[in-house]
Structures are given as C-alpha cells and as structure tokens.
Amino acid sequence: MDLKAAVVTFCLVALVINSTEGGISKCCINTRKTVPKQVLAKVQRWYMQYSSGLCDIDALVLYVGVWKKPICVHTNMENELRRVLKMRQIRLGTTH
C-alpha cells in the first residue's frame, strides 16, 4: 500500500509541475545597454517588461528574426527601436 501511495503522490506532483509551467512568467534578469542597429532592424516583435508586475526589472524584450531566445535591453533603447522600425517601414513602403 505504501508503494501505491508513493506512486500516486509522485504522479500528482508531476501533474502539478507540468500544469503550472505555462503560468510561470519568463522575466529578464539583466539587460544590455545597447544593441546594434542591424539587430534592431530585424526585430519581429517586442514588448516592455515592467518591474511593477511579476518581474524584478524594467526591460525592453526583443524577439529578433529566427532567434529562439529574446534579447533583453535597457528601456532607454525604446526610442531607438521605434526609429529603426519606422525607417524599415518607410523603406518597405508599409507605413500605417
């Protein structure tokens, strides 16, 4: 009976761990001060991470091309990112 209880407990713990992984926030723990313009030009999507939420620091989270992991940069880079993306839109003729 003790073996069955141990197996059931193990299965329940494994189920809880797997079901909560989706709820765990992925936060930047440090940031880069600068990023080359060539990298900024390849940003596919981005968002701002705020320290007032689940994460400890403010950061600009960039998803670049086919890179699997995002790049965490200082929030001061937001204006530069917007400028580079705007120039990319102008060159491609896709302004809104």
DSSP file (Angstrom, degrees, kcal/mol; ACC not computed):
  #  RESIDUE AA STRUCTURE BP1 BP2  ACC     N-H-->O    O-->H-N    N-H-->O    O-->H-N    TCO  KAPPA ALPHA  PHI   PSI    X-CA   Y-CA   Z-CA
    1    1 A M     >        0   0    0      0, 0.0     4,-2.1     0, 0.0     5,-0.2   0.000 360.0 360.0 360.0 -36.4    0.0    0.0    0.0
    2    2 A D  H  >  +     0   0    0      1,-0.2     4,-2.0     2,-0.2     5,-0.1   0.863 360.0  52.7 -64.7 -35.5    2.8    2.4    0.7
    3    3 A L  H  > S+     0   0    0      2,-0.2     4,-2.4     1,-0.2    -1,-0.2   0.904 108.5  50.0 -66.4 -41.8    4.3    1.9   -2.8
    4    4 A K  H  > S+     0   0    0      1,-0.2     4,-2.7     2,-0.2     5,-0.2   0.917 110.6  49.6 -62.8 -43.1    0.9    2.8   -4.4
    5    5 A A  H  X S+     0   0    0     -4,-2.1     4,-2.4     1,-0.2    -1,-0.2   0.890 111.1  49.7 -63.7 -39.1    0.6    5.9   -2.3
    6    6 A A  H  X S+     0   0    0     -4,-2.0     4,-2.5     2,-0.2    -1,-0.2   0.907 111.9  47.7 -66.3 -41.6    4.1    7.0   -3.2
    7    7 A V  H  X S+     0   0    0     -4,-2.4     4,-2.5     2,-0.2    -2,-0.2   0.923 113.0  48.0 -65.5 -44.5    3.4    6.4   -6.9
    8    8 A V  H  X S+     0   0    0     -4,-2.7     4,-2.3     2,-0.2    -2,-0.2   0.922 112.7  49.0 -62.6 -44.0    0.1    8.3   -6.8
    9    9 A T  H  X S+     0   0    0     -4,-2.4     4,-2.4    -5,-0.2    -2,-0.2   0.919 111.0  50.1 -61.6 -44.3    1.8   11.2   -4.9
   10   10 A F  H  X S+     0   0    0     -4,-2.5     4,-2.5     1,-0.2    -2,-0.2   0.922 110.8  49.3 -60.3 -44.8    4.6   11.3   -7.5
   11   11 A C  H  X S+     0   0    0     -4,-2.5     4,-2.2     1,-0.2    -1,-0.2   0.896 111.2  49.4 -63.2 -40.2    2.1   11.4  -10.3
   12   12 A L  H  X S+     0   0    0     -4,-2.3     4,-2.4     2,-0.2    -1,-0.2   0.910 111.3  48.8 -65.5 -41.8    0.2   14.2   -8.7
   13   13 A V  H  X S+     0   0    0     -4,-2.4     4,-2.4     2,-0.2    -2,-0.2   0.921 111.4  49.9 -63.5 -43.6    3.3   16.2   -8.1
   14   14 A A  H  X S+     0   0    0     -4,-2.5     4,-2.3     1,-0.2    -2,-0.2   0.895 110.7  50.4 -61.6 -40.2    4.4   15.7  -11.7
   15   15 A L  H  X S+     0   0    0     -4,-2.2     4,-2.3     2,-0.2    -2,-0.2   0.913 110.7  48.5 -64.6 -43.3    1.0   16.8  -13.0
   16   16 A V  H  X S+     0   0    0     -4,-2.4     4,-1.6     2,-0.2    -2,-0.2   0.913 111.5  49.9 -64.0 -43.3    1.1   20.0  -10.8
   17   17 A I  H  X S+     0   0    0     -4,-2.4     4,-0.8     1,-0.2    -2,-0.2   0.926 113.4  45.8 -62.5 -45.3    4.6   20.9  -12.0
   18   18 A N  H  < S+     0   0    0     -4,-2.3     4,-0.5     1,-0.2     3,-0.4   0.875 112.4  50.4 -66.5 -37.7    3.6   20.4  -15.7
   19   19 A S  H  < S+     0   0    0     -4,-2.3     3,-0.2     1,-0.2    -1,-0.2   0.763 110.8  48.8 -75.5 -23.1    0.4   22.3  -15.4
   20   20 A T  H >X S+     0   0    0     -4,-1.6     3,-1.0    -3,-0.2     4,-0.6   0.591  87.9  83.2 -91.9  -9.7    2.0   25.3  -13.7
   21   21 A E  G >< S+     0   0    0     -4,-0.8     3,-0.9    -3,-0.4    -1,-0.2   0.875  87.7  56.3 -60.4 -36.2    4.8   25.7  -16.2
   22   22 A G  G 34 S+     0   0    0     -4,-0.5    -1,-0.3    -3,-0.2    -2,-0.1   0.762 106.2  51.4 -66.2 -24.0    2.6   27.7  -18.5
   23   23 A G  G <4 S+     0   0    0     -3,-1.0     2,-0.5    -4,-0.2    -1,-0.2   0.532  83.3 104.4 -91.1  -7.2    1.8   30.2  -15.7
   24   24 A I  S << S-     0   0    0     -3,-0.9     2,-0.2    -4,-0.6    -3,-0.0  -0.635  71.5-130.6 -79.4 124.6    5.4   30.9  -14.8
   25   25 A S        -     0   0    0     -2,-0.5     2,-0.8     1,-0.1    -2,-0.1  -0.500   7.5-137.2 -76.1 139.9    6.5   34.2  -16.2
   26   26 A K        -     0   0    0     -2,-0.2     2,-0.3    29,-0.0    29,-0.1  -0.866  32.1-176.2 -98.8 107.5    9.7   34.5  -18.1
   27   27 A C        -     0   0    0     -2,-0.8     2,-0.3    27,-0.1    22,-0.0  -0.763  29.4-116.3-107.0 147.7   11.4   37.6  -16.9
   28   28 A C        -     0   0    0     -2,-0.3    29,-0.4    29,-0.2    28,-0.3  -0.628  22.1-169.4 -72.9 137.9   14.6   39.3  -18.0
   29   29 A I  S    S+     0   0    0     -2,-0.3     2,-0.3     1,-0.3    -1,-0.1   0.575  70.7   9.8-107.0 -13.6   17.1   39.2  -15.1
   30   30 A N  S    S-     0   0    0     27,-0.1     2,-0.3     2,-0.0    -1,-0.3  -0.970  70.3-140.2-154.3 165.7   19.6   41.7  -16.7
   31   31 A T        -     0   0    0     -2,-0.3     2,-0.3    -3,-0.1    42,-0.3  -0.913  14.4-121.6-130.7 155.0   19.7   44.0  -19.7
   32   32 A R  B     -a   73   0A   0     40,-2.2    42,-2.7    -2,-0.3     3,-0.1  -0.706  17.4-142.2 -87.3 146.7   22.1   45.1  -22.4
   33   33 A K  S    S+     0   0    0     -2,-0.3     2,-0.3    40,-0.2    -1,-0.1   0.888  80.2  11.4 -75.9 -39.4   22.8   48.8  -22.6
   34   34 A T        -     0   0    0     -3,-0.1    -1,-0.2    39,-0.0    43,-0.0  -0.928  57.2-162.1-137.9 160.9   23.0   48.9  -26.4
   35   35 A V        -     0   0    0     -2,-0.3     5,-0.1    -3,-0.1    38,-0.0  -0.991  36.3-102.2-139.7 138.5   22.2   46.8  -29.4
   36   36 A P    >>  -     0   0    0      0, 0.0     4,-2.1     0, 0.0     3,-0.8  -0.267  27.6-121.7 -60.6 147.9   23.5   47.3  -32.9
   37   37 A K  H 3> S+     0   0    0      1,-0.3     4,-2.3     2,-0.2     5,-0.1   0.819 112.2  62.7 -60.2 -31.2   21.1   48.9  -35.4
   38   38 A Q  H 34 S+     0   0    0      1,-0.2     4,-0.4     2,-0.2    -1,-0.3   0.868 106.7  44.1 -62.6 -35.4   21.4   45.9  -37.7
   39   39 A V  H X4 S+     0   0    0     -3,-0.8     3,-1.4     2,-0.2    -2,-0.2   0.909 111.1  53.1 -74.3 -43.3   19.9   43.8  -34.9
   40   40 A L  H >< S+     0   0    0     -4,-2.1     3,-1.5     1,-0.3    -2,-0.2   0.864 102.8  59.4 -58.9 -35.6   17.2   46.3  -34.1
   41   41 A A  T 3< S+     0   0    0     -4,-2.3    -1,-0.3     1,-0.3    -2,-0.2   0.704 103.1  53.1 -66.9 -18.8   16.2   46.3  -37.8
   42   42 A K  T <  S+     0   0    0     -3,-1.4    23,-2.1    -4,-0.4    -1,-0.3   0.323  76.0 129.7 -99.3   7.4   15.5   42.5  -37.6
   43   43 A V  E <   -B   64   0A   0     -3,-1.5    21,-0.3    21,-0.2     3,-0.1  -0.461  33.6-175.9 -66.4 127.2   13.1   42.8  -34.6
   44   44 A Q  E     -     0   0A   0     19,-3.2     2,-0.3     1,-0.4    -1,-0.2   0.832  67.9  -9.8 -90.5 -40.8    9.9   40.9  -35.3
   45   45 A R  E     -B   63   0A   0     18,-1.2    18,-2.7     2,-0.0    -1,-0.4  -0.980  63.9-179.3-154.1 161.1    8.1   41.8  -32.1
   46   46 A W  E     -B   62   0A   0     -2,-0.3     2,-0.3    16,-0.2    16,-0.2  -0.986   4.3-173.2-157.1 160.4    8.8   43.4  -28.8
   47   47 A Y  E     -B   61   0A   0     14,-1.8    14,-3.0    -2,-0.3     2,-0.5  -0.979  29.4-107.7-153.5 163.7    7.2   44.3  -25.5
   48   48 A M  E     -B   60   0A   0     -2,-0.3     2,-0.5    12,-0.2    12,-0.2  -0.820  24.3-152.0 -96.9 129.5    8.0   46.2  -22.4
   49   49 A Q  E     -B   59   0A   0     10,-3.6    10,-2.2    -2,-0.5     2,-0.4  -0.881  15.4-154.7 -98.6 130.1    8.6   44.3  -19.2
   50   50 A Y    > > -     0   0    0     -2,-0.5     3,-1.3     8,-0.2     5,-0.7  -0.856  20.4-143.3-111.5 141.7    7.8   46.2  -16.0
   51   51 A S  T 3 5S+     0   0    0     -2,-0.4    -1,-0.1     1,-0.2     7,-0.1   0.648  98.6  70.7 -72.9 -14.3    9.2   45.8  -12.5
   52   52 A S  T 3 5S+     0   0    0      2,-0.0    -1,-0.2     5,-0.0     4,-0.1   0.581  99.7  53.8 -78.3  -8.1    5.7   46.6  -11.1
   53   53 A G  T < 5S-     0   0    0     -3,-1.3    -2,-0.0     2,-0.2    -4,-0.0   0.264 124.0 -52.0 -96.8-135.6    4.5   43.3  -12.4
   54   54 A L  T   5S+     0   0    0     -4,-0.0     2,-0.2     2,-0.0    -3,-0.1   0.670 112.5  80.4 -79.2 -18.0    5.8   39.8  -11.8
   55   55 A C  S   <S-     0   0    0     -5,-0.7    -2,-0.2     1,-0.1   -26,-0.1  -0.515  73.2-136.3 -96.8 160.3    9.4   40.7  -12.9
   56   56 A D  S    S+     0   0    0    -28,-0.3     2,-0.3    -2,-0.2    -5,-0.2   0.730  81.2  38.2 -86.7 -24.2   12.1   42.4  -10.9
   57   57 A I  S    S-     0   0    0    -29,-0.4     2,-0.3    -7,-0.1   -29,-0.2  -0.899  77.9-113.2-130.0 156.2   13.4   44.8  -13.5
   58   58 A D        +     0   0    0     -2,-0.3     2,-0.3    -8,-0.2    17,-0.2  -0.692  48.8 159.7 -79.5 139.0   12.2   47.0  -16.3
   59   59 A A  E     -B   49   0A   0    -10,-2.2   -10,-3.6    -2,-0.3     2,-0.6  -0.990  44.6-124.4-157.9 155.2   13.4   45.8  -19.7
   60   60 A L  E     -BC  48  73A   0     13,-2.9    13,-2.6    -2,-0.3     2,-0.6  -0.938  31.3-152.2-100.8 117.6   12.6   46.0  -23.4
   61   61 A V  E     -BC  47  72A   0    -14,-3.0   -14,-1.8    -2,-0.6     2,-0.4  -0.837  13.4-168.1-101.1 117.8   12.2   42.4  -24.6
   62   62 A L  E     -BC  46  71A   0      9,-3.1     9,-2.8    -2,-0.6     2,-0.6  -0.879  15.5-158.0-111.7 134.1   13.1   42.0  -28.3
   63   63 A Y  E     -B   45   0A   0    -18,-2.7   -19,-3.2    -2,-0.4   -18,-1.2  -0.952  19.9-162.7-108.3 115.4   12.4   38.9  -30.5
   64   64 A V  E >   -B   43   0A   0     -2,-0.6     3,-2.4     5,-0.3   -21,-0.2  -0.874  38.7 -69.4-109.7 121.5   14.8   39.0  -33.4
   65   65 A G  T 3  S-     0   0    0    -23,-2.1   -21,-0.1    -2,-0.6   -20,-0.0  -0.010 110.1 -16.8  43.9-126.0   14.3   37.0  -36.6
   66   66 A V  T 3  S+     0   0    0    -22,-0.0    -1,-0.3    -3,-0.0     2,-0.1   0.310  97.0 128.4 -96.2   7.9   14.7   33.3  -36.0
   67   67 A W    <   -     0   0    0     -3,-2.4    -3,-0.1     1,-0.1     0, 0.0  -0.441  50.5-150.9 -64.4 135.2   16.5   33.6  -32.7
   68   68 A K  S    S+     0   0    0     -2,-0.1    -1,-0.1    -5,-0.1    -3,-0.0   0.864  76.7  58.1 -77.8 -36.4   14.7   31.4  -30.1
   69   69 A K  S    S-     0   0    0     -5,-0.1    -5,-0.3     1,-0.1     2,-0.1  -0.745  85.5-121.6 -97.4 141.9   15.5   33.4  -27.1
   70   70 A P        -     0   0    0      0, 0.0     2,-0.5     0, 0.0    -7,-0.2  -0.340  20.5-122.2 -74.2 162.0   14.6   37.1  -26.7
   71   71 A I  E     - C   0  62A   0     -9,-2.8    -9,-3.1    -2,-0.1     2,-0.6  -0.908  18.6-147.9-103.7 131.8   17.1   39.9  -26.1
   72   72 A C  E     + C   0  61A   0     -2,-0.5   -40,-2.2   -11,-0.2     2,-0.3  -0.896  24.9 173.6-102.2 119.6   16.6   41.9  -23.0
   73   73 A V  E     -aC  32  60A   0    -13,-2.6   -13,-2.9    -2,-0.6   -40,-0.2  -0.842  38.6 -85.8-124.5 162.2   17.8   45.5  -23.4
   74   74 A H    >   -     0   0    0    -42,-2.7     3,-2.1    -2,-0.3   -15,-0.1  -0.314  38.6-118.7 -63.2 146.7   17.6   48.7  -21.3
   75   75 A T  G >  S+     0   0    0      1,-0.3     3,-1.8   -17,-0.2     4,-0.3   0.703 107.9  76.5 -63.5 -19.4   14.4   50.6  -21.6
   76   76 A N  G 3  S+     0   0    0      1,-0.3     4,-0.4     2,-0.1     3,-0.4   0.685  83.9  67.7 -63.5 -16.1   16.4   53.6  -22.9
   77   77 A M  G <> S+     0   0    0     -3,-2.1     4,-2.6     1,-0.2    -1,-0.3   0.525  73.8  90.7 -81.0  -5.3   16.6   51.7  -26.2
   78   78 A E  H <> S+     0   0    0     -3,-1.8     4,-2.6     1,-0.2    -1,-0.2   0.917  85.9  47.6 -60.2 -45.9   12.9   52.1  -26.9
   79   79 A N  H  > S+     0   0    0     -3,-0.4     4,-2.2    -4,-0.3    -1,-0.2   0.912 113.1  48.8 -62.6 -41.8   13.1   55.3  -28.9
   80   80 A E  H  > S+     0   0    0     -4,-0.4     4,-2.5     2,-0.2    -1,-0.2   0.907 111.0  50.8 -63.5 -41.8   16.0   54.0  -31.0
   81   81 A L  H  X S+     0   0    0     -4,-2.6     4,-2.7     1,-0.2     5,-0.2   0.930 110.0  49.2 -61.0 -46.0   14.0   50.8  -31.7
   82   82 A R  H  X S+     0   0    0     -4,-2.6     4,-2.1     1,-0.2    -1,-0.2   0.892 111.3  50.2 -61.8 -39.3   11.0   52.8  -32.8
   83   83 A R  H  X S+     0   0    0     -4,-2.2     4,-2.3     2,-0.2    -2,-0.2   0.935 112.4  46.2 -63.0 -46.8   13.2   55.0  -35.1
   84   84 A V  H  X S+     0   0    0     -4,-2.5     4,-2.0     1,-0.2    -2,-0.2   0.911 113.9  47.9 -64.8 -43.0   14.8   51.9  -36.7
   85   85 A L  H  X S+     0   0    0     -4,-2.7     4,-2.1     2,-0.2    -1,-0.2   0.867 110.6  52.1 -66.8 -35.3   11.4   50.2  -37.2
   86   86 A K  H  X S+     0   0    0     -4,-2.1     4,-2.3    -5,-0.2    -2,-0.2   0.914 109.1  49.7 -65.8 -42.0    9.9   53.3  -38.6
   87   87 A M  H  X S+     0   0    0     -4,-2.3     4,-2.4     1,-0.2    -2,-0.2   0.883 109.4  52.6 -63.1 -37.6   12.8   53.6  -41.1
   88   88 A R  H  X S+     0   0    0     -4,-2.0     4,-2.1     2,-0.2    -1,-0.2   0.909 109.3  49.1 -64.2 -41.8   12.2   49.9  -42.1
   89   89 A Q  H  X>S+     0   0    0     -4,-2.1     5,-2.4     2,-0.2     4,-1.1   0.905 110.7  50.3 -63.5 -41.3    8.5   50.6  -42.7
   90   90 A I  H  <5S+     0   0    0     -4,-2.3     3,-0.3     1,-0.2    -2,-0.2   0.923 111.4  48.2 -63.8 -43.8    9.4   53.7  -44.9
   91   91 A R  H  <5S+     0   0    0     -4,-2.4    -1,-0.2     1,-0.2    -2,-0.2   0.866 116.2  43.2 -64.7 -35.7   11.9   51.6  -46.9
   92   92 A L  H  <5S-     0   0    0     -4,-2.1    -1,-0.2    -5,-0.2    -2,-0.2   0.579 109.3-124.6 -85.7  -9.7    9.4   48.8  -47.4
   93   93 A G  T  <5S+     0   0    0     -4,-1.1    -3,-0.2    -3,-0.3    -4,-0.1   0.831  73.4 124.2  71.6  32.9    6.5   51.2  -48.1
   94   94 A T      < +     0   0    0     -5,-2.4    -4,-0.2    -6,-0.2     2,-0.1  -0.176  27.8 149.0-117.7  40.0    4.3   49.8  -45.3
   95   95 A T              0   0    0     -6,-0.3    -9,-0.0     1,-0.1     0, 0.0  -0.426 360.0 360.0 -73.5 150.8    3.6   52.9  -43.3
   96   96 A H              0   0    0     -2,-0.1    -1,-0.1     0, 0.0    -2,-0.0   0.399 360.0 360.0-101.9 360.0    0.2   53.0  -41.5
